[in-house]
């Protein structure tokens, strides 16, 4: 009985950790959307900001990968 409750708690925690992946997707959307908005306002400066956009995407995706790792640890390491 007690083992079932622990397993259920691990699955609930894994589901909550997966919301971080959705947050990462929203973050990537904001980064790229702001880049496109700036590129449309000043096309000559867009080429210089491409590397900054990719760095922002990498940081946002890293948070999604960390939340996925936490979800996997909760599901299989408990």
C-alpha positions as semicolon CSV with decimal commas, in nm:
position;residue;x (nm);y (nm);z (nm)
1;X;0,000;0,000;0,000
2;X;0,272;0,247;0,096
3;X;0,477;0,160;-0,212
4;X;0,179;0,240;-0,435
5;X;0,147;0,587;-0,283
6;X;0,517;0,654;-0,337
7;X;0,491;0,539;-0,698
8;X;0,184;0,757;-0,754
9;X;0,366;1,057;-0,606
10;X;0,661;0,993;-0,837
11;X;0,434;0,990;-1,140
12;X;0,256;1,308;-1,033
13;X;0,593;1,475;-0,977
14;X;0,712;1,359;-1,319
15;X;0,402;1,507;-1,479
16;X;0,460;1,836;-1,302
17;X;0,825;1,835;-1,408
18;X;0,713;1,792;-1,769
19;X;0,544;2,132;-1,754
20;X;0,898;2,271;-1,767
21;X;0,924;2,141;-2,122
22;X;0,619;2,346;-2,216
23;X;0,779;2,647;-2,051
24;X;1,092;2,592;-2,258
25;X;0,883;2,585;-2,575
26;X;0,721;2,913;-2,479
27;X;1,066;3,060;-2,405
28;X;1,200;2,958;-2,745
29;X;0,895;3,113;-2,906
30;X;0,960;3,440;-2,727
31;X;1,327;3,444;-2,821
32;X;1,265;3,377;-3,189
33;X;0,961;3,605;-3,203
34;X;1,156;3,897;-3,059
35;X;1,443;3,828;-3,299
36;X;1,207;3,834;-3,597
37;X;1,041;4,150;-3,469
38;X;1,378;4,321;-3,438
39;X;1,493;4,190;-3,775
40;X;1,185;4,334;-3,943
41;X;1,246;4,673;-3,782
42;X;1,615;4,687;-3,871
43;X;1,712;4,427;-4,135
44;X;2,073;4,546;-4,157
45;X;2,139;4,459;-3,790
46;X;1,970;4,117;-3,804
47;X;2,281;3,932;-3,919
48;X;2,475;4,050;-3,613
49;X;2,209;3,923;-3,373
50;X;2,173;3,571;-3,510
51;X;2,435;3,426;-3,275
52;X;2,263;3,589;-2,977
53;X;1,933;3,433;-3,086
54;X;2,088;3,086;-3,098
55;X;2,242;3,134;-2,753
56;X;1,900;3,230;-2,617
57;X;1,744;2,925;-2,780
58;X;2,013;2,701;-2,630
59;X;1,956;2,836;-2,278
60;X;1,579;2,796;-2,308
61;X;1,611;2,442;-2,444
62;X;1,857;2,350;-2,168
63;X;1,586;2,419;-1,910
64;X;1,348;2,192;-2,100
65;X;1,607;1,915;-2,112
66;X;1,669;1,951;-1,737
67;X;1,297;1,918;-1,664
68;X;1,281;1,610;-1,888
69;X;1,574;1,460;-1,697
70;X;1,401;1,526;-1,364
71;X;1,085;1,360;-1,496
72;X;1,280;1,053;-1,607
73;X;1,458;1,032;-1,272
74;X;1,130;1,052;-1,086
75;X;0,969;0,784;-1,299
76;X;1,249;0,530;-1,305
77;X;1,477;0,597;-1,007
78;X;1,215;0,578;-0,733
